[in-house]
Amino acid sequence: MRDEFNVHDARPVSLRAQQGRAALPWIALALLLVVPPCVSSQSWLVAWLAQTAAMIVFALSYNLLLGGAGLLSFGHAASSGIGALIAAQLFNRFGLPLPLLPLIGGIGGALFGALYGLVATRRSGTAFAMITLGIGELVAAAAWTLPDWFGGEAGVAIDRTAGLAVPGFTFGPAREAYALIALWCALAVLAMYALSRTPFMRLAHAVRDNPMRAAAIGCYPRRVRYEVVVWSSFFAGIAGTLGLINVELVLTESVGMLRSGSVLIATVIGGSGVFFGPVVGAVVLTFFSVVVASTTRAWLLYLGLFFVTVVVSSPDGIAGWIRRQAARFAHDGWRVCLPWLAYRVMSVCAWTLAVVLGVQWVYAQRFGTEERVSVLLTMNPVWLVAAVLCLAGIGWLTMNIAARRDRLLSAEVNAGARP
């Protein structure tokens, strides 16, 4: 009786543990959006959080294409920029309420997605990527040739206090605007999460994995891809409008290849196989583009190195790596995995310090006092090289120790011996 009671009593505990782990990403996202503005009122922090919230929606909308239907797009920024541009034009002409502006931008993005999806979804794979690249470049060229609509070099500006009044809010202060952006970010994330759990997205996954087999059971792959493009463009338009509310401006660069590449980088860094992977990638990308960029000119170099490291060491992204390590800790226990993780962390820190010291010294020699980390100008090159080599040696040593412990643990598990 005692054994039977323990078995039946352990199942709810395991279920509660699974539910707790599933709720952790939602709790982390809520803390990220709510806690920092309540703790600090610095303007740069509010600006970074607003950019992060807009990029989160943008990356998740892109993952509907890449992770949901397996469609690699190089023109996703066109949907975002067109949606924001339509919202800005309608806001300036009719004075719409600002809280409804992201919905207007989403509808504008969906209309553009419905238009270009008629052509792009005729093919999949590389052909789809090339078609979206061409459409994105056409939109970017039209942004410069139609200044009356796109605003030319100056873009299209809005005054977020000029819309229909909302009792108790003017949306002039940055904190009020950020509250609106965070609210719409949460609503969009919830909507995309609900969409990802629908039978339609399950069908999109089937089309992604094997379109011929999906067609054999009565599915129309092109129709499924078309609907995914429309939904993705809808949420991309919301993301572009959130950026419009933040900076009160839509530039012609917002429809260019650079922004499409940035959302691709964010999605790959975070991981397209996990729903919250693009969220992690969006936070990392905005951290590099705002925090690191305010410190050094080499932020693009650091971002490129980080991107290559993630792709090589963990092709499923940061979220995929975290999920694998969480499963490993649950299976083998903290006592076994914690030393291995400590060696990994030491290796990453040592390699990072070595790279940062070397790169910053080169940039300090090139730009002098213009580089903010110019204290390295007074450092002896001999001591600098010695420090870099020492840190690289520590990183290599700890990495090999961690790899050896990993091999030993794998051998014990495969042999059936629990450590």
MARGUBA-110926 format. One line per 4 residues: number of its first residue (from 1); their letters; for each residue x, y, z of C-alpha. Coordinates in pm, 1 decimal. Layout:
BEGIN
NUM> a> X/Y/Z | ... .
***
This chain:
BEGIN
1> mrde> 0.0/0.0/0.0 | 282.2/240.3/79.4 | 448.7/178.6/-257.1 | 120.8/228.9/-440.5 .
5> fnvh> 54.2/549.4/-248.7 | 399.1/685.3/-329.0 | 362.0/606.8/-698.6 | 27.1/780.1/-725.8 .
9> darp> 147.2/1070.5/-513.6 | 454.9/1130.5/-731.3 | 256.3/1188.2/-1048.6 | 92.9/1517.6/-942.7 .
13> vslr> 429.0/1643.4/-818.6 | 584.2/1567.8/-1158.0 | 291.9/1736.8/-1333.4 | 326.0/2043.8/-1113.2 .
17> aqqg> 697.5/2054.4/-1185.4 | 631.5/2043.5/-1560.1 | 372.9/2318.3/-1531.4 | 617.3/2527.2/-1328.3 .
21> raal> 890.9/2487.3/-1589.9 | 643.2/2579.3/-1864.8 | 545.7/2895.7/-1676.7 | 904.7/3013.1/-1624.7 .
25> pwia> 941.6/3181.1/-1969.3 | 616.3/3370.5/-1919.8 | 725.9/3485.7/-1575.4 | 1064.4/3595.2/-1711.8 .
29> lall> 897.9/3792.0/-1994.5 | 659.7/3962.9/-1751.3 | 946.1/4054.7/-1518.6 | 1147.3/4192.0/-1811.1 .
33> lvvp> 863.5/4417.1/-1926.6 | 735.7/4532.4/-1586.6 | 1009.4/4536.1/-1324.0 | 1289.0/4753.5/-1477.6 .
37> pcvs> 1069.3/5064.0/-1540.2 | 938.6/5038.4/-1182.7 | 1288.8/5014.5/-1034.9 | 1465.6/5280.0/-1244.8 .
41> sqsw> 1338.4/5582.4/-1437.7 | 1644.5/5631.8/-1658.3 | 1554.9/5724.7/-2014.7 | 1799.2/5485.6/-2180.7 .
45> lvaw> 1647.5/5190.2/-1994.1 | 1293.5/5278.2/-2104.4 | 1414.8/5326.8/-2463.7 | 1593.5/4990.3/-2461.0 .
49> laqt> 1289.0/4811.3/-2321.0 | 1064.6/4972.4/-2583.9 | 1296.2/4858.3/-2862.6 | 1315.0/4513.5/-2706.1 .
53> aami> 936.5/4480.3/-2687.6 | 896.9/4578.2/-3053.7 | 1175.1/4339.2/-3159.1 | 1017.2/4055.0/-2958.7 .
57> vfal> 694.0/4085.6/-3157.9 | 891.2/4122.7/-3481.7 | 1105.1/3813.3/-3417.3 | 806.7/3600.3/-3314.0 .
61> synl> 620.3/3705.0/-3628.2 | 921.7/3602.8/-3835.8 | 934.6/3267.7/-3659.2 | 581.8/3195.9/-3780.8 .
65> llgg> 742.5/3177.7/-4124.3 | 1077.4/3018.0/-4042.9 | 989.7/2786.3/-3756.8 | 622.6/2735.5/-3836.4 .
69> agll> 617.2/2680.9/-4212.8 | 988.5/2648.7/-4290.6 | 988.0/2962.9/-4508.9 | 1309.7/3162.8/-4510.2 .
73> sfgh> 1226.2/3525.4/-4591.1 | 1466.9/3806.3/-4675.7 | 1197.7/4071.2/-4708.9 | 1006.6/4047.0/-4382.1 .
77> aass> 1091.6/4407.8/-4296.4 | 871.8/4522.0/-4585.2 | 559.0/4400.4/-4403.7 | 669.3/4572.6/-4084.4 .
81> giga> 757.7/4900.0/-4256.5 | 447.2/4909.6/-4476.1 | 223.2/4845.2/-4175.6 | 388.8/5122.8/-3974.8 .
85> liaa> 372.6/5358.8/-4274.2 | -0.6/5300.0/-4326.1 | -62.2/5353.4/-3954.5 | 137.8/5679.3/-3958.7 .
89> qlfn> -45.0/5815.9/-4262.9 | -388.5/5733.8/-4121.7 | -293.8/5873.6/-3781.4 | -178.2/6205.1/-3930.5 .
93> rfgl> -485.0/6241.7/-4152.8 | -767.3/6121.5/-3928.1 | -627.8/6151.5/-3574.3 | -698.7/5793.5/-3468.3 .
97> plpl> -663.5/5692.4/-3101.9 | -304.5/5593.7/-3034.5 | -392.0/5268.3/-2847.6 | -561.8/5138.8/-3166.0 .
101> lpli> -271.1/5229.9/-3392.6 | -89.6/4890.3/-3366.5 | -407.8/4717.2/-3483.8 | -422.3/4948.6/-3786.4 .
105> ggig> -56.8/4874.9/-3859.6 | -122.8/4502.2/-3829.5 | -407.2/4521.0/-4078.9 | -185.0/4719.6/-4316.9 .
109> galf> 90.9/4460.2/-4285.9 | -159.8/4179.1/-4345.8 | -285.9/4349.9/-4662.3 | 69.3/4375.4/-4792.9 .
113> galy> 133.0/4011.3/-4698.2 | -182.9/3906.0/-4881.5 | -56.0/4089.2/-5189.1 | 300.9/3961.1/-5207.2 .
117> glva> 202.3/3617.6/-5078.8 | 12.0/3554.4/-5402.6 | 345.4/3550.2/-5582.6 | 589.9/3430.6/-5316.2 .
121> trrs> 398.1/3123.9/-5197.1 | 396.4/2965.5/-5543.2 | 735.5/2824.4/-5445.9 | 904.0/2720.1/-5123.1 .
125> gtaf> 1260.2/2677.8/-5003.9 | 1530.9/2876.7/-5182.3 | 1289.3/3006.3/-5445.6 | 1067.2/3160.9/-5177.9 .
129> amit> 1370.9/3325.3/-5015.7 | 1481.3/3476.5/-5347.3 | 1129.7/3599.9/-5428.6 | 1099.4/3772.3/-5091.6 .
133> lgig> 1445.6/3922.2/-5139.2 | 1336.8/4071.5/-5471.1 | 1007.4/4201.0/-5330.5 | 1186.6/4354.6/-5033.3 .
137> elva> 1431.8/4534.7/-5261.2 | 1144.1/4658.4/-5478.2 | 974.3/4806.4/-5173.1 | 1303.7/4962.9/-5058.2 .
141> aaaw> 1352.3/5119.7/-5403.4 | 993.3/5247.6/-5404.2 | 1054.2/5410.1/-5065.6 | 1306.3/5644.2/-5229.2 .
145> tlpd> 1115.6/5703.0/-5553.0 | 780.9/5787.4/-5385.1 | 868.2/6057.8/-5131.5 | 509.1/6180.3/-5103.9 .
149> wfgg> 404.5/5848.1/-4953.5 | 723.1/5721.9/-4784.9 | 853.5/6063.9/-4678.4 | 1191.4/6043.1/-4853.2 .
153> eagv> 1501.1/6082.7/-4638.9 | 1306.8/6248.6/-4356.4 | 1053.0/5967.6/-4330.4 | 700.3/6008.7/-4194.1 .
157> aidr> 674.2/6156.4/-3845.3 | 381.7/6155.7/-3604.0 | 296.3/6333.5/-3281.1 | 163.2/6065.5/-3048.0 .
161> tagl> -15.7/6328.3/-2837.3 | -219.7/6451.5/-3135.7 | -465.7/6162.4/-3161.1 | -804.5/6127.0/-3001.1 .
165> avpg> -772.2/6183.6/-2628.5 | -770.4/5887.8/-2391.3 | -884.8/5977.0/-2036.0 | -588.1/5988.1/-1801.9 .
169> ftfg> -318.4/5943.6/-2070.1 | -144.8/6184.0/-2306.0 | 126.1/5938.4/-2423.1 | 370.0/6226.5/-2436.2 .
173> pare> 605.0/6096.8/-2162.6 | 821.7/5803.9/-2261.8 | 696.7/5590.9/-1973.1 | 332.4/5620.7/-2084.6 .
177> ayal> 428.6/5529.9/-2440.1 | 628.6/5234.3/-2310.8 | 330.0/5113.8/-2106.9 | 124.7/5103.4/-2428.1 .
181> ialw> 406.5/4925.5/-2615.5 | 449.7/4666.7/-2338.2 | 73.6/4602.1/-2328.3 | 57.0/4542.6/-2702.1 .
185> cala> 370.9/4327.8/-2684.4 | 208.2/4103.1/-2423.9 | -115.4/4079.5/-2625.1 | 73.1/3993.9/-2945.1 .
189> vlam> 283.7/3728.6/-2771.2 | -27.1/3567.8/-2622.9 | -202.7/3576.0/-2960.5 | 93.2/3415.8/-3140.5 .
193> yals> 126.8/3152.5/-2870.1 | -241.9/3066.5/-2908.6 | -198.4/3057.9/-3286.6 | 98.3/2822.5/-3255.4 .
197> rtpf> -122.6/2573.4/-3065.5 | -400.2/2563.4/-3326.9 | -456.7/2274.7/-3572.5 | -374.5/2518.3/-3852.7 .
201> mrla> -16.0/2559.0/-3733.8 | 9.5/2182.7/-3686.9 | -84.3/2158.5/-4052.1 | 179.3/2420.5/-4134.8 .
205> havr> 437.4/2205.1/-3955.9 | 330.4/1909.6/-4169.8 | 373.3/2118.0/-4484.4 | 714.1/2228.5/-4358.8 .
209> dnpm> 832.1/1873.6/-4291.3 | 684.5/1692.9/-4592.8 | 464.7/1892.9/-4833.3 | 407.0/1596.4/-5065.4 .
213> raaa> 270.2/1379.2/-4785.4 | 58.7/1671.3/-4658.1 | -86.5/1713.2/-5007.4 | -160.2/1342.1/-5025.0 .
217> igcy> -395.4/1365.5/-4724.9 | -596.3/1646.0/-4884.9 | -399.9/1954.3/-4774.0 | -313.3/2241.3/-5007.5 .
221> prrv> 46.8/2339.8/-4920.9 | 35.7/2665.6/-5113.2 | -282.6/2775.6/-4934.2 | -129.6/2692.8/-4595.8 .
225> ryev> 188.1/2885.7/-4677.7 | -20.8/3179.6/-4797.7 | -219.2/3197.4/-4474.5 | 100.3/3175.7/-4267.8 .
229> vvws> 245.3/3465.9/-4468.4 | -65.8/3676.0/-4400.4 | -59.5/3604.7/-4026.7 | 311.7/3670.5/-4006.3 .
233> sffa> 272.8/4000.0/-4192.4 | -9.5/4099.9/-3957.9 | 206.4/4065.9/-3647.9 | 502.5/4222.6/-3829.9 .
237> giag> 285.2/4528.1/-3894.9 | 206.1/4544.1/-3522.9 | 578.6/4530.1/-3444.2 | 656.8/4808.9/-3689.7 .
241> tlgl> 382.9/5026.7/-3538.7 | 520.8/4969.3/-3188.7 | 852.3/5103.6/-3314.1 | 664.1/5399.6/-3465.3 .
245> inve> 503.2/5476.6/-3127.9 | 843.1/5459.5/-2961.3 | 1038.8/5697.8/-3187.6 | 742.4/5877.3/-3355.8 .
249> lvlt> 903.0/5825.3/-3696.2 | 900.3/5578.1/-3985.9 | 1218.6/5589.0/-4193.1 | 1275.1/5443.4/-4537.5 .
253> esvg> 1541.7/5216.7/-4385.6 | 1267.1/5033.4/-4196.3 | 1176.1/4839.6/-4512.7 | 1534.4/4763.5/-4614.9 .
257> mlrs> 1744.8/4450.9/-4616.6 | 1931.9/4550.0/-4300.5 | 1622.2/4521.8/-4082.7 | 1522.5/4192.6/-4245.2 .
261> gsvl> 1870.1/4059.5/-4170.7 | 1850.9/4174.3/-3809.3 | 1528.5/3984.9/-3739.3 | 1676.7/3675.0/-3904.7 .
265> iatv> 1982.0/3701.2/-3677.8 | 1763.0/3743.1/-3368.5 | 1553.3/3438.1/-3457.5 | 1852.7/3215.3/-3528.4 .
269> iggs> 2035.6/3326.4/-3213.2 | 1735.2/3253.1/-2994.2 | 1631.2/2935.5/-3173.9 | 1343.2/2881.5/-3412.1 .
273> gvff> 1248.0/2540.6/-3268.7 | 1121.1/2684.8/-2937.9 | 840.3/2939.6/-2911.8 | 1033.2/3167.2/-2673.9 .
277> gpvv> 1357.5/3129.4/-2870.2 | 1302.0/3447.4/-3078.4 | 1223.6/3632.2/-2754.1 | 1570.7/3546.4/-2622.4 .
281> gavv> 1725.2/3643.4/-2956.2 | 1542.2/3977.4/-2957.9 | 1669.0/4060.5/-2609.1 | 2027.0/3970.3/-2708.3 .
285> ltff> 2012.6/4168.9/-3032.9 | 1876.4/4485.6/-2871.0 | 2134.5/4449.1/-2592.7 | 2412.5/4455.9/-2851.2 .
289> svvv> 2257.6/4736.0/-3058.4 | 2180.7/4963.3/-2760.3 | 2399.1/4880.4/-2459.4 | 2713.5/4750.4/-2628.9 .
293> astt> 2686.5/5003.7/-2912.1 | 2683.8/5287.4/-2658.5 | 3016.9/5160.3/-2521.0 | 3223.3/5065.6/-2824.2 .
297> rawl> 3224.3/5089.1/-3201.5 | 3307.3/4720.2/-3226.6 | 2956.4/4607.3/-3132.3 | 2885.8/4472.4/-3482.4 .
301> lylg> 3204.0/4266.7/-3464.2 | 3101.1/4126.9/-3126.1 | 2752.3/4051.6/-3257.9 | 2897.5/3867.0/-3556.2 .
305> lffv> 3131.3/3663.0/-3336.7 | 2848.3/3579.0/-3099.7 | 2624.0/3477.8/-3389.7 | 2888.4/3247.1/-3537.9 .
309> tvvv> 2959.2/3094.4/-3195.6 | 2591.8/3019.1/-3133.8 | 2538.5/2869.1/-3479.2 | 2848.0/2646.7/-3450.5 .
313> sspd> 2809.3/2533.8/-3089.8 | 2428.1/2522.1/-3065.7 | 2243.8/2517.5/-3401.6 | 1907.9/2513.6/-3221.1 .
317> giag> 1986.2/2849.7/-3058.4 | 2014.0/2968.1/-2700.5 | 1665.8/2849.3/-2605.7 | 1735.8/2505.3/-2746.5 .
321> wirr> 2060.5/2485.8/-2550.9 | 1882.7/2589.3/-2230.1 | 1614.6/2327.1/-2284.7 | 1872.9/2053.6/-2341.8 .
325> qaar> 2068.1/2151.2/-2029.9 | 1750.2/2165.0/-1820.5 | 1663.8/1811.8/-1931.5 | 2017.6/1703.0/-1853.7 .
329> fahd> 2006.1/1852.7/-1505.1 | 1670.9/1685.7/-1440.8 | 1807.6/1347.4/-1552.0 | 2156.5/1347.4/-1398.0 .
333> gwrv> 2115.9/1581.5/-1103.1 | 2281.9/1905.4/-996.5 | 2579.7/1739.9/-827.5 | 2690.5/1577.4/-1151.2 .
337> clpw> 2614.9/1861.7/-1392.1 | 2713.6/2163.8/-1182.6 | 3094.0/2111.4/-1205.4 | 3066.1/2063.1/-1581.9 .
341> layr> 2859.4/2382.0/-1613.0 | 3109.7/2574.2/-1395.9 | 3395.5/2475.4/-1626.9 | 3190.8/2579.9/-1928.8 .
345> vmsv> 3114.6/2918.8/-1775.1 | 3480.4/2971.5/-1686.3 | 3581.8/2885.0/-2042.4 | 3329.9/3125.7/-2195.7 .
349> cawt> 3430.5/3408.6/-1960.7 | 3801.5/3357.4/-2029.4 | 3757.9/3347.3/-2407.0 | 3528.0/3652.8/-2395.6 .
353> lavv> 3777.8/3858.9/-2193.8 | 4059.9/3758.6/-2426.3 | 3864.8/3862.3/-2736.9 | 3741.2/4187.9/-2581.9 .
357> lgvq> 4089.4/4290.4/-2469.0 | 4240.1/4223.7/-2810.3 | 3964.5/4389.4/-3011.0 | 3937.3/4694.1/-2786.6 .
361> wvya> 4312.9/4749.3/-2797.9 | 4304.0/4744.5/-3179.6 | 4009.2/4985.3/-3186.7 | 4176.5/5213.1/-2932.9 .
365> qrfg> 4487.5/5227.7/-3151.8 | 4273.4/5304.1/-3456.2 | 4032.2/5563.2/-3316.2 | 4227.0/5693.8/-3014.6 .
369> teer> 4022.5/5901.9/-2776.7 | 3714.6/5864.2/-2998.7 | 3681.5/5508.7/-2870.4 | 3521.8/5516.9/-2525.1 .
373> vsvl> 3735.0/5231.0/-2396.2 | 4050.9/5433.6/-2460.8 | 4220.0/5336.1/-2132.8 | 4390.5/5056.7/-2327.8 .
377> ltmn> 4602.4/5320.7/-2503.1 | 4819.5/5347.2/-2191.9 | 4865.1/4970.7/-2158.0 | 5196.1/4810.4/-2252.5 .
381> pvwl> 5145.6/4591.7/-2563.7 | 5367.7/4318.1/-2417.7 | 5155.3/4290.7/-2104.3 | 4840.3/4305.1/-2316.7 .
385> vaav> 4953.2/4014.4/-2536.3 | 5052.6/3817.8/-2226.3 | 4710.7/3877.2/-2068.7 | 4528.9/3773.7/-2386.8 .
389> lcla> 4735.4/3456.9/-2419.8 | 4686.2/3371.3/-2052.3 | 4309.2/3414.5/-2076.1 | 4298.6/3212.0/-2398.7 .
393> gigw> 4497.8/2935.1/-2228.8 | 4259.1/2929.1/-1934.7 | 3964.3/2914.7/-2172.0 | 4117.0/2629.8/-2371.7 .
397> ltmn> 4207.3/2432.7/-2056.7 | 3866.8/2464.1/-1890.5 | 3693.7/2383.1/-2219.7 | 3891.8/2059.7/-2252.3 .
401> iaar> 3821.8/1965.9/-1889.4 | 3451.0/2019.2/-1945.6 | 3461.8/1813.0/-2265.6 | 3641.9/1530.4/-2082.3 .
405> rdrl> 3383.4/1528.9/-1801.4 | 3109.8/1527.3/-2063.2 | 3260.7/1223.4/-2236.0 | 3300.5/1037.4/-1907.3 .
409> lsae> 2942.6/1111.2/-1806.1 | 2810.5/999.9/-2144.9 | 3009.1/675.8/-2121.2 | 2867.9/603.2/-1774.6 .
413> vnag> 2511.7/673.0/-1886.2 | 2548.8/456.9/-2197.3 | 2689.1/175.8/-1983.4 | 2383.1/194.1/-1757.5 .
417> arp> 2571.2/313.2/-1446.0 | 2413.9/605.1/-1262.8 | 2683.0/837.8/-1117.4 .
***
